[in-house]
Amino acid sequence: MQHYNKTLLAGLISTTLLSGCWWDNPEKVATHVSKKIDREEVVSHLVELEGLASVTTDGQSTTRSAGSQGYQNSLEYILTVMQDNGYMVTTQAFDFRAWEELAGTELSVNSVALIGVREAQEGVEPDFATMSYSGSSNGVLNGTLSFITPDFRFDAADYDSTDGCEASDFTGKDVAGKIAVIQRGGCTFDSKVVNAQNAGAIAVIVFNQGNSEGRKSVVNGTLGSDSSATIPAFGARFDLGKAWFDLAGSQTVEATLTVSVQDEIVVTENVIAETPTGDASQVVMIGAHLDSVPEGPGINDNGSGTAGLLAYAVTLADSKIPVKNKIRFAWWAAEEAGLVGSEYYTNSLFSEIYAKAQQQILEELGLTDPAALTPEQWDLVEARYKELNDIKLYLNFDMIGSPNYILGVMDGDLSDTKDSPDNAYTGDFEPPYGTSDIELNFNKFFASKQLSTVPQALSKRSDYAGFADWGVAFGGLFTGAEKTKTADEVALFGGDIDVAYDVCYHQACDDLNNVSQEALHINTQALAYVTTYYAMSETLFPAQEPASAEVTTFSSLSAPKEKLRIGERLKAADSVSDHDHFHGDFDQDLQ
C-alpha cells in the first residue's frame, strides 16, 4: 500500500506539472519534448533503414532509391511506425521516371583509364561520375574532346561562369560528332547537355568549376527527371578538365566511353501523416526525403532526416502532448531526381488554393478576367491565398548527421547569405513572413546548449523549395555534404579541416558508419523543439511591422515585406540558374 501511495503521488505531481497553464507556454512544452528524444532510438531507425535497402542491379551495393524495392520497404516501415503510434497516414502516388546506371561504365582519355565514383576504393579520389538521367552509349563510343567556352580567370572582373549555358556558346565550335567538354557553373547541367546535344555532340563531360575548394572534386550531378537528353553525360574533377584543356591546345585529345542505363516510368509515393488533433487551419508541416541515390543506401542522405522525423513522431505520441496546431509529417519520394515528390505535392495542393483565392477576389470585385486585376488587386489575391492555405510553415531536414559535421541553420532573413553564390533567391526576393522567425528559434535552441551554428544559403536544393515558391514560411537544418570543412568550422565543431563534411556523399559507403550520432541526436532534439514550439503556439509568428517603420525591431526582422508576388516568384523559379538539387551543396546537384 505504501508503494502504491508513492506511485500515485508521483503521478499526481507529474499530472499537475503537465496540465493547466503549463500547456500555454510553448517554450516549456518544446523543451520538455526535446529532452525526451533518445539517441539510441534515433539510431535504431537508421539501422532499420539500412537493413531495408535492396541490392542494386549491378550487385555492388544496396539502395533505397525511388522505384526500387528498398524504397518500397522503407515506405512500408514508415507506414507501420506512424500507424502504430496513432497518426493518420496516407500515401500520394505519382508517376516517376526511374533511372539507374547499370554495370560496366568506363571512361578513358588518351588511353588513360579513369576511376568512376562507383568503383573508387576507400581513400582513392574518383575521377568521374555518370550524371543521373544520362543516356546510354549503346556500346563503346569513341570521340575527340571539344571544349566550348571555359573561363579560368576566376578573379577577373569580366569572369564568365556560364560555359555552355546558351545555344550561341556552340556557334562556330567544332562539336558535331565529338564529345563536348564544358565547365560547371551558371545554369543547370541539363541546359549544358541539351545545348551540346542540339549542336551535334555525341556525349558530354562537365568538369567542376574550380573557383573554390568546394568546386574541384568530381561533379556528381543529375540532369533531372524531365530532361530531354539522350546522349551520355558525365561529371569530372576540375583538375582533369583543366589538364585536358591545356593539352588540347597542342594536340588532339581522344576519349572512349561506355555507359548503360535503365530508364523507365514507374509509380512511386510520398508518405503524409498527421496528428489526429490540433487546429487544422494552422498546420505545422515537417519533412524529409525518404529516397537515396541509386549508388547506395543513403543512411546520412537522407536516412538521417527520415530517422529524425520518426523519432520525434514516436516521442510526441508517447508524451501525449495536446498540440494546439495540427502537425503534418512528410517523407518525400524522388527528391534525388530533382525534388519531384515535394514539388508534385506543393504544385498539386497550392495551385488549387491559389486558383480559388483568385476566383473569390474576381467575384468580389465583379470581374471575370484575371488580366484586368491591378497590382493592388493582385495583392488581395495573395492575401486571400495565404488565408485559405492551412499550411503555415514548413521545416526541412535533409542530411542532419554528416560525419564531419557543421550545425547549419537556413538563413531565414538572408542577412548573412544574400550575396552568397549559393543563394538562389536573388534580386528583390525576400523570404515569406515567418521564415526568419523560424531561423531565430532554431538558433535559440542551439544557443541554449551553448552550441554555435552556421547560416546556410537558401540554395533551393532540397524540398523546402516548393513551399518557398508558394509563399509558405520555411526553415531547416543541414550538417554538410561534399564541400570541405574550413579551419573556422573546425574551431567551432571539431572534426577534420579540408575534408568533406560527408566523405561518402552519394556513394555506396553512405551507410551506418557514415553518420555522426552526436550530430544526429542534437539535430533531432532541435527538430523536436522548434516543431513543438510552433505546434503549441496560438499565434505562430510575431506581429508584422509596417514597411515604413524607421526603428529596426525584432518583429520587423522577423517579418520582411515581400516584394515578389507568388505568381512572379514561380515564374522566376523557372529561370533560377542555381537550382541545384540540394544541400548547401544540398544533395545531388542540378547545376
VEXDREN-2710 file (C-alpha; in Angstrom, 1 decimal):
% VEXDREN-2710
k/r/px/py/pz
1/MET/0.0/0.0/0.0
2/GLN/2.8/2.4/0.8
3/HIS/4.5/1.8/-2.6
4/TYR/1.1/2.4/-4.3
5/ASN/0.7/5.7/-2.5
6/LYS/4.2/6.9/-3.6
7/THR/3.4/5.9/-7.1
8/LEU/0.1/7.7/-7.0
9/LEU/1.7/10.8/-5.5
10/ALA/4.3/10.9/-8.2
11/GLY/1.6/10.5/-10.9
12/LEU/-0.4/13.4/-9.4
13/ILE/2.7/15.6/-9.3
14/SER/3.5/14.8/-12.9
15/THR/-0.1/15.4/-14.0
16/THR/-0.1/18.7/-12.1
17/LEU/3.1/19.9/-13.7
18/LEU/1.9/18.9/-17.2
19/SER/-1.5/20.4/-17.0
20/GLY/-3.4/23.7/-16.8
21/CYS/-1.4/26.8/-17.8
22/TRP/1.7/24.7/-18.4
23/TRP/0.4/23.9/-21.9
24/ASP/0.1/27.6/-22.6
25/ASN/3.9/28.0/-22.5
26/PRO/5.2/26.8/-25.9
27/GLU/8.9/27.1/-24.9
28/LYS/8.4/24.9/-21.8
29/VAL/6.5/22.2/-23.7
30/ALA/9.1/22.3/-26.6
31/THR/11.9/21.9/-24.1
32/HIS/10.1/19.0/-22.4
33/VAL/9.6/17.1/-25.7
34/SER/13.1/17.9/-26.9
35/LYS/14.7/16.4/-23.8
36/LYS/12.8/13.2/-24.3
37/ILE/14.5/12.5/-27.7
38/ASP/16.5/9.3/-27.1
39/ARG/19.8/9.0/-29.1
40/GLU/19.6/5.2/-29.3
41/GLU/16.0/5.4/-30.6
42/VAL/17.0/7.7/-33.4
43/VAL/19.9/5.4/-34.4
44/SER/17.6/2.4/-34.3
45/HIS/15.6/3.8/-37.2
46/LEU/18.8/4.2/-39.2
47/VAL/19.6/0.5/-38.5
48/GLU/16.2/-0.5/-39.8
49/LEU/16.6/1.7/-43.0
50/GLU/20.0/0.2/-43.8
51/GLY/18.5/-3.3/-43.5
52/LEU/15.6/-2.4/-45.7
53/ALA/17.8/-1.3/-48.7
54/SER/17.7/-3.6/-51.7
55/VAL/20.6/-4.9/-53.8
56/THR/21.5/-2.7/-56.8
57/THR/21.2/-4.1/-60.3
58/ASP/25.0/-4.4/-60.6
59/GLY/25.2/-6.1/-57.2
60/GLN/27.9/-3.7/-56.0
61/SER/25.8/-2.0/-53.3
62/THR/22.4/-1.6/-51.8
63/THR/19.9/1.3/-52.4
64/ARG/16.7/2.9/-51.3
65/SER/16.3/5.0/-54.5
66/ALA/12.8/5.8/-55.7
67/GLY/11.3/3.0/-57.7
68/SER/13.5/0.3/-56.0
69/GLN/12.4/-2.4/-53.6
70/GLY/14.5/-0.7/-51.0
71/TYR/12.4/2.4/-51.3
72/GLN/9.2/0.4/-51.0
73/ASN/10.5/-1.4/-48.0
74/SER/11.3/2.0/-46.4
75/LEU/7.9/3.4/-47.2
76/GLU/6.2/0.4/-45.6
77/TYR/8.3/0.8/-42.5
78/ILE/7.2/4.5/-42.2
79/LEU/3.6/3.5/-42.6
80/THR/3.9/0.9/-39.8
81/VAL/5.6/3.1/-37.3
82/MET/3.3/6.0/-37.8
83/GLN/0.1/4.0/-37.8
84/ASP/1.2/2.1/-34.7
85/ASN/1.6/5.4/-32.9
86/GLY/-1.8/6.7/-33.7
87/TYR/-1.1/9.0/-36.6
88/MET/-3.5/9.5/-39.6
89/VAL/-1.4/8.2/-42.5
90/THR/-1.9/8.4/-46.3
91/THR/0.3/8.0/-49.4
92/GLN/0.3/10.1/-52.5
93/ALA/1.1/8.3/-55.7
94/PHE/2.6/9.8/-58.8
95/ASP/4.4/8.7/-62.0
96/PHE/8.1/8.9/-61.7
97/ARG/10.9/8.4/-64.3
98/ALA/13.1/5.8/-62.6
99/TRP/16.7/5.9/-63.8
100/GLU/19.5/3.5/-62.9
101/GLU/23.1/3.2/-64.1
102/LEU/23.9/-0.4/-64.9
103/ALA/27.2/-2.2/-64.6
104/GLY/30.1/-1.7/-67.0
105/THR/30.6/2.1/-67.1
106/GLU/34.1/3.1/-68.3
107/LEU/35.8/6.3/-69.3
108/SER/39.3/6.8/-70.6
109/VAL/41.0/9.9/-72.0
110/ASN/44.1/9.5/-74.3
111/SER/44.1/5.8/-73.3
112/VAL/44.3/6.6/-69.5
113/ALA/41.5/4.7/-67.7
114/LEU/39.7/6.9/-65.2
115/ILE/38.2/5.8/-61.9
116/GLY/34.5/6.2/-61.5
117/VAL/32.6/7.0/-58.3
118/ARG/31.1/3.6/-58.2
119/GLU/34.4/1.8/-58.5
120/ALA/36.6/4.0/-56.3
121/GLN/38.1/2.2/-53.3
122/GLU/38.3/3.9/-49.9
123/GLY/40.9/6.6/-49.8
124/VAL/41.1/6.9/-53.5
125/GLU/39.6/10.1/-55.1
126/PRO/37.4/9.2/-58.1
127/ASP/37.8/10.9/-61.4
128/PHE/34.3/10.9/-62.8
129/ALA/30.6/10.1/-62.2
130/THR/27.7/9.3/-64.5
131/MET/25.0/12.0/-64.3
132/SER/21.6/10.8/-63.3
133/TYR/19.3/10.6/-66.4
134/SER/22.3/10.3/-68.7
135/GLY/21.6/8.5/-71.9
136/SER/23.2/5.2/-72.9
137/SER/26.2/4.9/-75.2
138/ASN/24.8/1.9/-77.0
139/GLY/28.2/0.2/-76.9
140/VAL/31.7/1.6/-77.0
141/LEU/31.8/5.3/-78.0
142/ASN/34.9/7.0/-79.3
143/GLY/35.3/10.7/-79.9
144/THR/37.6/13.8/-79.8
145/LEU/37.2/16.2/-76.9
146/SER/35.8/19.6/-77.9
147/PHE/35.9/22.5/-75.4
148/ILE/33.2/25.2/-75.6
149/THR/33.8/28.4/-73.6
150/PRO/35.6/27.6/-70.3
151/ASP/37.0/30.5/-68.3
152/PHE/39.8/30.0/-65.7
153/ARG/40.2/33.7/-64.9
154/PHE/38.4/33.4/-61.6
155/ASP/39.5/36.8/-60.3
156/ALA/38.8/38.7/-63.5
157/ALA/36.2/41.5/-63.4
158/ASP/34.6/40.0/-66.6
159/TYR/34.8/36.4/-65.5
160/ASP/32.2/34.3/-67.3
161/SER/30.8/31.3/-65.4
162/THR/28.2/30.4/-68.0
163/ASP/30.1/27.9/-70.2
164/GLY/27.6/26.1/-72.4
165/CYS/24.5/27.8/-70.9
166/GLU/23.4/29.3/-74.2
167/ALA/22.9/27.7/-77.6
168/SER/25.0/30.5/-79.0
169/ASP/28.0/29.2/-77.0
170/PHE/28.2/26.4/-79.5
171/THR/28.1/28.6/-82.6
172/GLY/31.3/28.2/-84.6
173/LYS/32.5/25.4/-82.3
174/ASP/33.6/22.1/-83.8
175/VAL/31.4/19.9/-81.7
176/ALA/29.3/17.8/-84.1
177/GLY/30.2/14.1/-83.8
178/LYS/32.5/14.9/-80.8
179/ILE/32.5/14.8/-77.0
180/ALA/31.7/18.2/-75.6
181/VAL/33.7/19.2/-72.5
182/ILE/32.0/22.0/-70.5
183/GLN/32.9/23.8/-67.3
184/ARG/30.4/23.8/-64.5
185/GLY/28.6/27.0/-63.5
186/GLY/25.9/29.5/-64.4
187/CYS/23.0/27.1/-65.3
188/THR/21.7/23.6/-64.9
189/PHE/23.7/20.6/-66.1
190/ASP/20.7/19.7/-68.2
191/SER/20.9/23.0/-70.1
192/LYS/24.5/22.4/-70.9
193/VAL/24.0/18.8/-72.0
194/VAL/20.9/19.5/-74.1
195/ASN/22.6/22.5/-75.8
196/ALA/25.6/20.3/-76.7
197/GLN/23.3/17.5/-77.9
198/ASN/21.4/20.0/-80.1
199/ALA/24.8/21.1/-81.5
200/GLY/25.6/17.5/-82.5
201/ALA/27.7/16.3/-79.6
202/ILE/27.7/12.5/-79.1
203/ALA/28.4/12.8/-75.3
204/VAL/29.2/15.5/-72.7
205/ILE/31.7/15.7/-69.8
206/VAL/31.1/18.6/-67.3
207/PHE/34.2/19.2/-65.2
208/ASN/34.0/21.1/-61.9
209/GLN/34.2/24.9/-61.9
210/GLY/37.4/25.2/-59.9
211/ASN/36.7/28.6/-58.5
212/SER/36.7/27.4/-54.9
213/GLU/37.7/24.3/-52.8
214/GLY/34.1/23.2/-52.9
215/ARG/34.1/23.1/-56.7
216/LYS/37.1/21.0/-57.5
217/SER/36.1/17.4/-56.8
218/VAL/34.0/15.1/-59.0
219/VAL/30.7/16.6/-60.2
220/ASN/28.1/14.1/-59.1
221/GLY/25.0/15.6/-60.7
222/THR/21.6/15.0/-62.2
223/LEU/20.0/16.2/-65.4
224/GLY/16.6/15.9/-63.7
225/SER/13.8/13.6/-64.4
226/ASP/12.3/15.9/-67.1
227/SER/15.5/16.0/-69.1
228/SER/15.3/15.5/-72.9
229/ALA/18.9/14.5/-73.1
230/THR/19.6/11.1/-74.8
231/ILE/23.4/11.2/-75.0
232/PRO/25.9/10.1/-72.3
233/ALA/26.7/12.7/-69.7
234/PHE/29.5/12.5/-67.1
235/GLY/30.8/14.8/-64.4
236/ALA/34.6/15.1/-63.7
237/ARG/37.1/16.7/-61.4
238/PHE/38.3/20.2/-62.2
239/ASP/42.0/19.4/-62.4
240/LEU/41.3/16.8/-65.1
241/GLY/39.2/19.2/-67.2
242/LYS/41.9/21.9/-66.9
243/ALA/44.6/19.4/-67.9
244/TRP/42.7/18.2/-70.9
245/PHE/42.0/21.8/-72.0
246/ASP/45.7/22.7/-71.7
247/LEU/46.7/19.5/-73.7
248/ALA/44.1/20.2/-76.4
249/GLY/46.0/23.4/-77.1
250/SER/48.8/21.4/-78.7
251/GLN/47.2/18.1/-79.7
252/THR/44.0/16.2/-80.3
253/VAL/42.6/14.6/-77.1
254/GLU/40.6/11.5/-77.6
255/ALA/38.1/9.7/-75.2
256/THR/36.5/6.3/-75.1
257/LEU/33.4/5.6/-73.0
258/THR/30.8/3.1/-72.3
259/VAL/27.6/3.5/-70.2
260/SER/24.4/1.5/-70.0
261/VAL/21.3/2.7/-68.1
262/GLN/17.8/1.5/-67.3
263/ASP/15.2/4.3/-67.8
264/GLU/11.5/3.7/-67.2
265/ILE/8.3/5.3/-65.9
266/VAL/7.1/3.7/-62.6
267/VAL/4.7/4.7/-59.8
268/THR/6.2/5.9/-56.5
269/GLU/4.7/7.5/-53.4
270/ASN/5.1/10.3/-50.9
271/VAL/4.1/9.4/-47.3
272/ILE/1.9/12.0/-45.4
273/ALA/0.9/11.6/-41.8
274/GLU/-0.9/13.9/-39.3
275/THR/-1.6/14.2/-35.7
276/PRO/-5.3/13.3/-35.1
277/THR/-5.8/16.6/-33.1
278/GLY/-4.8/20.2/-33.4
279/ASP/-6.1/23.2/-35.3
280/ALA/-6.4/22.1/-39.0
281/SER/-6.3/25.7/-40.1
282/GLN/-2.8/26.2/-38.7
283/VAL/-0.8/23.2/-39.9
284/VAL/2.9/23.0/-38.9
285/MET/4.5/20.7/-41.6
286/ILE/7.9/19.0/-41.4
287/GLY/9.5/16.8/-44.0
288/ALA/12.5/14.8/-45.1
289/HIS/13.1/12.9/-48.3
290/LEU/12.9/9.1/-48.0
291/ASP/14.8/8.1/-51.1
292/SER/18.5/7.6/-51.6
293/VAL/20.6/7.9/-54.7
294/PRO/20.8/4.7/-56.8
295/GLU/24.5/4.2/-55.8
296/GLY/24.0/3.5/-52.1
297/PRO/21.6/3.1/-49.1
298/GLY/21.7/6.8/-48.2
299/ILE/21.9/6.5/-44.4
300/ASN/23.1/10.1/-43.9
301/ASP/21.4/11.3/-47.1
302/ASN/18.7/11.1/-46.1
303/GLY/18.1/8.3/-43.6
304/SER/19.2/10.9/-41.0
305/GLY/16.3/13.2/-41.7
306/THR/13.9/10.3/-42.0
307/ALA/15.0/8.9/-38.7
308/GLY/14.8/12.3/-37.0
309/LEU/11.2/12.7/-38.0
310/LEU/10.3/9.2/-36.9
311/ALA/12.0/9.5/-33.5
312/TYR/10.1/12.8/-32.9
313/ALA/6.8/11.3/-34.0
314/VAL/7.2/8.4/-31.6
315/THR/8.3/10.7/-28.7
316/LEU/5.4/13.1/-29.4
317/ALA/2.9/10.3/-29.3
318/ASP/4.4/8.8/-26.1
319/SER/4.3/12.2/-24.4
320/LYS/0.6/12.6/-25.2
321/ILE/1.1/16.4/-25.9
322/PRO/-2.3/18.1/-26.7
323/VAL/-1.0/20.0/-29.7
324/LYS/-2.8/23.2/-30.5
325/ASN/-1.9/23.2/-34.2
326/LYS/-2.0/20.1/-36.3
327/ILE/1.4/18.7/-37.2
328/ARG/1.8/17.1/-40.7
329/PHE/4.8/14.9/-41.4
330/ALA/6.0/14.2/-45.0
331/TRP/8.5/11.7/-46.3
332/TRP/9.2/12.7/-49.9
333/ALA/9.8/10.4/-52.9
334/ALA/12.2/11.1/-55.7
335/GLU/14.0/14.0/-54.2
336/GLU/17.3/12.8/-55.7
337/ALA/15.7/13.1/-59.2
338/GLY/15.1/16.8/-58.7
339/LEU/12.7/17.4/-55.8
340/VAL/10.0/15.5/-57.7
341/GLY/7.8/14.3/-54.8
342/SER/7.7/17.5/-52.9
343/GLU/7.1/19.7/-55.9
344/TYR/4.3/17.3/-57.0
345/TYR/2.7/17.8/-53.6
346/THR/3.1/21.6/-53.4
347/ASN/2.1/22.3/-57.0
348/SER/-1.0/20.0/-56.8
349/LEU/-2.2/21.4/-53.5
350/PHE/-1.2/25.1/-53.6
351/SER/-2.2/25.8/-57.2
352/GLU/-5.8/24.8/-56.4
353/ILE/-5.8/27.1/-53.3
354/TYR/-4.4/30.0/-55.4
355/ALA/-6.9/29.5/-58.1
356/LYS/-9.7/29.5/-55.5
357/ALA/-8.3/32.8/-54.0
358/GLN/-8.2/34.4/-57.4
359/GLN/-11.7/33.4/-58.2
360/GLN/-13.0/34.7/-54.9
361/ILE/-11.4/38.1/-55.4
362/LEU/-12.6/38.3/-59.0
363/GLU/-16.2/37.6/-57.9
364/GLU/-16.0/40.2/-55.1
365/LEU/-14.7/42.8/-57.5
366/GLY/-17.3/42.0/-60.1
367/LEU/-14.6/41.0/-62.6
368/THR/-14.2/37.9/-64.8
369/ASP/-10.8/38.3/-66.4
370/PRO/-7.6/38.0/-64.2
371/ALA/-5.8/40.2/-66.7
372/ALA/-8.0/43.1/-65.5
373/LEU/-6.6/42.9/-62.0
374/THR/-4.4/45.8/-60.9
375/PRO/-1.2/45.3/-58.8
376/GLU/-3.2/46.3/-55.7
377/GLN/-5.9/43.7/-56.5
378/TRP/-3.3/41.0/-57.1
379/ASP/-2.1/41.8/-53.6
380/LEU/-5.7/40.9/-52.4
381/VAL/-5.4/37.6/-54.2
382/GLU/-2.1/36.9/-52.5
383/ALA/-3.5/37.8/-49.1
384/ARG/-6.6/35.6/-49.7
385/TYR/-4.4/32.7/-50.8
386/LYS/-2.5/32.9/-47.5
387/GLU/-5.7/32.9/-45.5
388/LEU/-7.0/29.9/-47.4
389/ASN/-3.7/28.0/-47.2
390/ASP/-3.8/25.9/-44.0
391/ILE/-0.1/25.1/-44.1
392/LYS/1.5/28.0/-42.3
393/LEU/5.1/26.8/-42.2
394/TYR/7.4/24.0/-43.4
395/LEU/10.5/22.7/-41.8
396/ASN/13.0/20.6/-43.8
397/PHE/15.6/18.1/-42.6
398/ASP/17.9/16.8/-45.2
399/MET/21.3/15.4/-44.0
400/ILE/21.4/16.0/-40.3
401/GLY/24.1/13.5/-39.3
402/SER/27.1/14.1/-41.5
403/PRO/30.3/12.5/-40.1
404/ASN/32.5/15.7/-40.3
405/TYR/29.5/17.9/-39.5
406/ILE/28.7/21.5/-39.1
407/LEU/25.4/22.7/-37.4
408/GLY/23.8/24.5/-40.3
409/VAL/20.6/26.6/-40.0
410/MET/18.8/28.1/-43.0
411/ASP/19.4/31.8/-43.2
412/GLY/15.7/32.8/-43.0
413/ASP/16.2/36.6/-43.4
414/LEU/19.2/36.3/-45.9
415/SER/21.1/38.6/-43.5
416/ASP/24.2/36.5/-43.8
417/THR/24.0/34.9/-47.2
418/LYS/22.2/37.4/-49.5
419/ASP/25.4/37.7/-51.6
420/SER/26.5/34.1/-51.4
421/PRO/26.9/32.3/-54.7
422/ASP/24.8/29.5/-53.2
423/ASN/21.8/31.9/-52.8
424/ALA/19.2/31.0/-55.4
425/TYR/16.8/33.8/-54.3
426/THR/18.4/36.9/-55.8
427/GLY/17.0/40.3/-56.8
428/ASP/14.0/41.6/-54.8
429/PHE/13.1/38.3/-53.3
430/GLU/12.6/38.3/-49.5
431/PRO/11.5/35.1/-47.8
432/PRO/7.9/34.6/-46.7
433/TYR/6.7/36.2/-43.5
434/GLY/7.8/34.0/-40.6
435/THR/10.8/32.4/-42.2
436/SER/13.3/34.5/-40.2
437/ASP/11.4/33.7/-37.0
438/ILE/12.0/30.0/-37.7
439/GLU/15.7/30.6/-38.1
440/LEU/15.6/32.6/-34.8
441/ASN/14.0/29.7/-32.9
442/PHE/16.5/27.1/-34.2
443/ASN/19.4/29.3/-33.2
444/LYS/17.7/29.9/-29.8
445/PHE/17.7/26.1/-29.2
446/PHE/21.3/25.7/-30.1
447/ALA/22.4/28.7/-28.1
448/SER/20.6/27.1/-25.0
449/LYS/23.0/24.2/-25.5
450/GLN/26.0/26.6/-25.9
451/LEU/26.4/25.4/-29.5
452/SER/27.3/27.6/-32.5
453/THR/25.6/27.4/-35.9
454/VAL/26.5/28.3/-39.4
455/PRO/23.9/30.2/-41.6
456/GLN/23.0/28.3/-44.7
457/ALA/22.2/30.0/-48.0
458/LEU/18.8/29.4/-49.5
459/SER/20.0/27.3/-52.4
460/LYS/16.7/25.7/-53.4
461/ARG/18.5/22.4/-53.4
462/SER/16.0/20.5/-51.2
463/ASP/12.3/20.0/-50.6
464/TYR/11.6/23.4/-49.0
465/ALA/11.9/25.0/-52.5
466/GLY/8.3/24.2/-53.5
467/PHE/7.0/25.7/-50.2
468/ALA/9.1/28.8/-50.5
469/ASP/7.9/29.4/-54.1
470/TRP/4.3/29.2/-52.9
471/GLY/4.8/31.7/-50.1
472/VAL/5.0/29.4/-47.1
473/ALA/7.4/30.2/-44.3
474/PHE/10.2/27.7/-44.2
475/GLY/13.3/26.6/-42.4
476/GLY/15.5/23.7/-41.7
477/LEU/18.8/22.1/-40.7
478/PHE/21.8/20.8/-42.6
479/THR/25.2/19.2/-41.5
480/GLY/27.0/19.4/-44.8
481/ALA/27.6/17.4/-48.0
482/GLU/30.6/17.3/-50.3
483/LYS/32.1/20.7/-49.6
484/THR/35.1/20.7/-47.3
485/LYS/35.3/21.9/-43.7
486/THR/37.1/25.2/-43.0
487/ALA/39.5/26.0/-40.2
488/ASP/36.9/28.3/-38.6
489/GLU/34.3/25.5/-38.7
490/VAL/36.8/23.0/-37.1
491/ALA/37.3/25.5/-34.3
492/LEU/33.5/25.6/-33.7
493/PHE/32.6/21.9/-34.2
494/GLY/35.8/19.9/-34.2
495/GLY/36.5/17.4/-37.0
496/ASP/38.9/17.5/-39.9
497/ILE/40.0/20.5/-41.8
498/ASP/39.8/20.4/-45.7
499/VAL/37.9/17.2/-45.5
500/ALA/34.4/16.9/-46.9
501/TYR/31.5/17.1/-44.4
502/ASP/30.4/13.8/-45.8
503/VAL/33.1/11.9/-47.5
504/CYS/30.6/9.2/-48.6
505/TYR/28.2/11.7/-50.1
506/HIS/26.1/10.0/-52.9
507/GLN/28.3/6.9/-52.7
508/ALA/27.9/3.2/-51.7
509/CYS/29.7/3.9/-48.4
510/ASP/26.8/6.1/-47.1
511/ASP/25.9/3.5/-44.5
512/LEU/25.7/3.4/-40.7
513/ASN/29.4/4.0/-40.4
514/ASN/28.9/7.3/-42.2
515/VAL/26.9/9.1/-39.5
516/SER/27.7/11.2/-36.6
517/GLN/25.4/10.0/-33.9
518/GLU/26.1/13.2/-31.9
519/ALA/25.1/15.5/-34.7
520/LEU/22.0/13.3/-35.5
521/HIS/20.9/13.4/-31.8
522/ILE/21.3/17.2/-31.3
523/ASN/19.6/18.0/-34.6
524/THR/16.7/15.7/-33.8
525/GLN/16.3/17.5/-30.5
526/ALA/16.4/20.8/-32.3
527/LEU/13.8/19.5/-34.7
528/ALA/11.6/18.4/-31.8
529/TYR/12.0/21.8/-30.0
530/VAL/11.1/24.0/-33.0
531/THR/8.2/21.9/-34.3
532/THR/6.7/21.5/-30.8
533/TYR/7.1/25.3/-30.2
534/TYR/5.0/26.1/-33.2
535/ALA/2.6/23.3/-32.6
536/MET/1.8/24.8/-29.2
537/SER/1.7/28.5/-30.3
538/GLU/-1.7/30.0/-30.9
539/THR/0.0/32.9/-32.8
540/LEU/2.7/31.4/-34.9
541/PHE/4.8/34.5/-35.7
542/PRO/5.4/37.9/-34.2
543/ALA/3.1/40.7/-35.5
544/GLN/4.3/42.1/-38.8
545/GLU/5.7/45.7/-38.6
546/PRO/4.6/48.3/-41.2
547/ALA/7.1/48.5/-44.0
548/SER/7.7/52.2/-43.2
549/ALA/8.8/51.7/-39.6
550/GLU/12.0/53.5/-39.1
551/VAL/13.1/51.6/-36.0
552/THR/14.5/48.1/-36.5
553/THR/12.7/45.8/-34.1
554/PHE/12.6/42.1/-33.5
555/SER/9.2/42.0/-35.3
556/SER/10.4/43.9/-38.4
557/LEU/13.4/41.5/-38.7
558/SER/11.0/38.5/-38.4
559/ALA/8.5/39.8/-41.0
560/PRO/10.2/41.2/-44.1
561/LYS/7.9/42.8/-46.7
562/GLU/7.6/40.6/-49.8
563/LYS/8.5/42.4/-53.0
564/LEU/7.8/39.5/-55.3
565/ARG/4.3/38.1/-55.6
566/ILE/3.9/34.4/-55.6
567/GLY/2.9/34.3/-59.2
568/GLU/6.1/36.3/-60.1
569/ARG/8.2/34.1/-57.9
570/LEU/7.0/30.9/-59.6
571/LYS/7.9/32.3/-63.0
572/ALA/11.3/33.4/-61.6
573/ALA/11.9/29.9/-60.2
574/ASP/12.0/28.5/-63.7
575/SER/14.9/30.7/-64.6
576/VAL/17.0/30.5/-61.5
577/SER/20.5/29.5/-62.5
578/ASP/21.5/27.8/-59.3
579/HIS/18.5/25.5/-58.8
580/ASP/20.9/22.8/-57.6
581/HIS/19.3/19.9/-56.0
582/PHE/20.5/20.2/-52.5
583/HIS/22.4/20.5/-49.7
584/GLY/24.5/23.6/-49.3
585/ASP/25.6/21.7/-51.9
586/PHE/22.4/20.1/-50.6
587/ASP/22.0/16.8/-52.4
588/GLN/22.5/15.8/-56.0
589/ASP/23.3/18.9/-58.0
590/LEU/21.4/20.0/-61.0
591/GLN/23.9/22.7/-61.7
END
